[in-house]
Amino acid sequence: MKRIFFVCIALVCVQAGIAQPIQREAVVKRHTIVNTKVDSLASLTIGNGSFAFTTDVTGLQTFPDVYEKGVSLGTQSEWGWHSYPNTKGYKLEDALKTFHLNGRDVTYTVQWGSDTSIHNKAANYFRENQHRLHLGNIGFEIIKANGQLAGIGDVQNIHQSLNMWTGEIHSQFTVENIPVEVWTVAHQQQDMISVKVVSKLLEMQRLKLRVRFALPTAQWGDVGNTWNGEEKHTSKIVSQSAGTAWLQHSLDTTQYYVGLRYSNQAQVLKKSAHYFLVQPKADKQFEMTAIFSQTLQKPAPLAFDAVKANSVQGWKSFWSRGAAVDFAGSTDKRANELERRIITSLYLTKVQCAGTQPPQETGLTYNSWYGKPHLEMHWWHGVHFALWGRIDLLEKSMDWYKQVSGNAYAIAKRQGYDGLRWQKMTDPQGVESPSSIGAMLIWQQPHFIYFAELCRRHYKDIATVQKYQDLVFATADFMASYAYYDSAKGRYILGKGLIPAQERFKAEQTFNPTYELAYWYWALQTAQQWREQLQMPRNKKWDDVMQKLSPLPIQGNLYLATESATDSYTNPEYRTDHPSVFGTLGMLPKQAMVDTVLMNNTFNWIWKNWTWSHTWGWDFPMTAMTATRLGRPNDAIDALLMPIQTNTYLKNGHNYQDARLRLYLPGNGGLLAAIAMMVGGYDNSGNLPGIPTSGWKVKYEGFEKMP
């Protein structure tokens, strides 16, 4: 009882801002990341949400081949995309396959046919193109006393740190006992990095900077270190004057520039086809800034001090606003690790996911799924921004939905539905990528309504409703028309012809997944509330679907994954992947159609019997959110810290999945969303609903309640 009283007093003081405020800088800095050895999974990233630059232990990208199977050394932006020429004249329509569903034909853009069929070739071409580009590799050339290039084994006495409060990487190491000290920062509004180097190797003319351009692979995972195929692209110096130079990289119809600003009368030389050296004059200190740009019209790169000042101010502003949490003084030994995961996830999602487009699952570090975003993952990438009081960072990417809505309307029209059907896997212009799974997913559809509702709750004004109403209503129109009315059963059904969030079920056999049914109801109900706020009549079709929507499928005293899979709990295959039934009362608020007794039973069964080793990073936060709404805070903490490989958080904060996905940002975003609910609460909850009363001391401020 004493512990509970103490926590509540601390919270009151923090919320009032009069005593025991959270020392935000101290909380962030106690989790400063420090590297003392080469670890390809511990690379560090700087950036601004739309652009990111990942470094090795030298503070630049000196050894990309050493890091290629770790958290690789990418330089990526939102605008950096490329397509190989469509020499065969494939059309996206070539990938369309017709499915006979609910008495009519519906076309989906999928991978199908033999490997040599035009259908499969077209599908593969449009999956691979467009793909995200690695814009350039910037590293050191360090010359040893014998004239040879230093290798990774020559880099000794490593001490590298990332100060997340300022966004600065400070790297110290020696080569042949000669110290090198490097500071690396990124501009917070421009695609620009800057580096400052101090070493006697500069005076000895044995340290140079290198800019290289790799060839894009158009493969599932491109890490930006393909140095062959020099004849397939071109690189050149387009201008050079005292202290500045511009490089141009061209491949097919893609062309962009790298502007360099440097000190000490350095000279830029072309060493080979795509390899440039920046040779400083003999001096103990050198500075260089690089800006990546689609045009030459950008302003010249800034000096190092200006970029550093911008980084310091930008990150101070980020950390000083919105929500914060402090677990100092907790006796639960896991508290410090959870706090570390929170701070590093806040940093990483700001760097990797806070742009004007939905991010790819590996952010701006290396390509997964050809660098393309998955819209069903946008919930996990973006919702936490709103809950942590930084809704502007979510809204930046919401404008993209309007830009690509024409393609979403076209998909719905082609399939015979009303409104718009949001894509799953897409390129920057919203062109749907063929996918045998992605084309069949539907749980991304209500996300836009969820995002818009978070905005409405934050701003509490009619202008916000008016801003998003057209897309909210068009989203709901599709949802209502997608639901199939089974006259024999007297109810609306979702499917057949869908794959649930738990991607273990065959589309042509699957209908009425539990989570999607609940999400459908919530989204239609929310859209109706928007109409009422605008003093518009309720939509009769939406009401009809809501009133006659199939109930959540139950077997015995458990919720099934889908109504069509009565063996949800007996078939081992269905005890893997996402336990998405938890989204029904975790991601979503309590609704009349959800029985908490049944959900408790389901939670107990899944907790005990699920194959947790075959899950994904956001499954653990989703489980924690469900536990929180069920009044099980101890289980919520246990879920967030479950010792499973896909719940691993590396030294740099990245959520590691496996050798293919060495980082997975939906896990980081999911962690932050869960913490926001567990600490800040949800509608009609009390304080700290997901935090145990024993072992935890919590101070917090600035959270917005989850619906």
Secondary structure, DSSP 8 states (H G I E B T S, - for coil): -HHHHHHHHHHHHHHHTSSS---HHHHHHTT-EEE-S--TT--EEEE-SSEEEEE-TTSS-S-TTTSTTSS---EEESS-EE----TT---GGGGEEEEEETTEEEEEE---S-TTSHHHHHHHHHHHSSEE----EEEEEEB-TTS-B--GGGEEEEEEEEETTTTEEEEEEEETTEEEEEEEEE-SSSSEEEEEEEEHHHHTT-EEEEEE------SSS--S-----GGGSEEEEEEEETTEEEEEEEETTEEEEEEEEESTT-EEEEEETTEEEEE--S-SEEEEEEEEESSS-S-----HHHHHHHHHHHHHHHHHSS-EEE-TT--STTHHHHHHHHHHHHHHHHHHH-SSS---TTTTTS-SGGG--BGGGHHHHHHHHHHTT-HHHHHHHHHHHHHTHHHHHHHHHHHT-SS----SBB-TT--B---TTGGGB-TTTTHHHHHHHHHHHHH-SHHHHHHHHHHHHHHHHHHHHHSEEETTTTEEE-BSS-B-SSTTS-GGG-B-BHHHHHHHHHHHHHHHHHHHHTT----HHHHHHHHHB----EETTEE-SBTT-TTTTTSGGGGSS--GGGGGGTTS---TT--HHHHHHHHHHHHHHS-GGG--TTHHHHHHHHHHHTT-HHHHHHHHT---GGGEE-TTS-EE-SSS-S--HHHHHHHHHHHIIIII-BTT--SSTTS-SSS---EEE----B-
